[in-house]
Amino acid sequence: MKQTALTLLTALVLLIGLGAISAAPHGGPAASGAAPAGERSFAFTYAVHVPADPAAEGHERLWIPLPPSDEHQSIRKLSLKSPIAYREGSDKEYGNSYAVFTPTAEQAARGYDVTLEFLVTRREEAKQVSPAAKPAAGAPRAPEAMLRRYLEPDKLVPLNATIAELAREQTAGATDPVEKARRIYTYVATTMHYDKSGEGWGRGDEMWACDSKRGNCTDFHSVLIGMLRSSGIPARFLIGFPLPPGKTEGDIPGYHCWAEFYVEAIGWIPMDASEASKNPAKRDYFFGAVDADRVMFTRGRDIRLSPEQQGEPLNYFVYPYLESNGQPKKGAETHFAFRDVAAAPDARAGN
């Protein structure tokens, strides 16, 4: 009887052990196909519908941005579906990628659709920016031409006396660029309010936002970037789309933007002042870090796309841009959506 009981107990232990082994992750703490902490993989859909225009006379162009692969995100299986002929290119100043579609007069008269689909693995970006942090020696330096550009004004981000004086006031006594940047970031995150009521918000008009002390992410980061550049710190604008952290799929109503500033030997340092304003408990986090709940599409403001573009440079480039007979044309309809997927084992390899 005791022997039978012992045999049954041994068999039970073996079954439990085998079950634990089969359920255990392989090759590390994350299960096979699961995303590591600070990483998110998802499918993204960017759909555009250009309504029928019976009056179309030809010479229509539609540009849409294409997301890049870099050290923070890997784009895979990118596809463009449309009956319209297109080619891919990039703008000369920032290197942003795009596809430009050239419908015939008949196609423009009937209306047409474009669907961009891709898989992306986005990784949390975080830099050590505390006073005690020691930057690694020999870190690669950004090209001088790029740094000069990110010290210059944009059309809606002038480096005038008002913004320069505000920057001097907020950085008085500070000599280290990281400390200056931290003070400017704290000022913007605590003084401005995320508020999309009324008119004026959303253009990234630095002076409007500076006076109103409100707006959306574009407005926050216009003030932030203007103050940084006025302090001699290169700063740049990044834009893409946010992903809700509590959902695994769904529609995305609109874009999100953030900023980076450059410090010698550390490199580009991310920050998100508008998210810090909405989430004060994460204010320290969003200085030097941005989470993986986003995908980046383009950098920069005042973007001149390709020689075919005849309108003014784009304030920023995340939505489709349509021209007809050399004039900007409204009416393109958009739909953005995402769905979480298992992490790819070669996610860092890009396409």
Buried (B, 14 or more C-beta within 10 A) or exposed (E): EEEEEEEEEEEEEEEEEEEEEEEEEEEEEBEEEBBBEEBBBBBBBBBBBBEEBEEBEBBBBBBBBBBBBEEBBBBBEBEBEBEBEBEEBBBEBBEBBBBBBBBBEEBBBBBBEBBBBBBBBBBBBBBEBEEEEEBEEEEEEBEEEBBEBBBEBBEBBBBEEBBBEBBEEBBEEBEEBBBBBBBBBBBBBEBBEBBEEEEBBBBBBBBBBBEBEBBBBBBBBBBBBBBBBBBEBBBBBBBBBBBEEEEEEEEBEBBBBBBBBBBEEBBBBBBBBBBBBBEEEBBEBBBBBBBBBBBBBBBBBBBBBBEEBEBEBBBBBBBBBBBBEEEEBEEBEEEBBBEBBEBBEEBEEBE
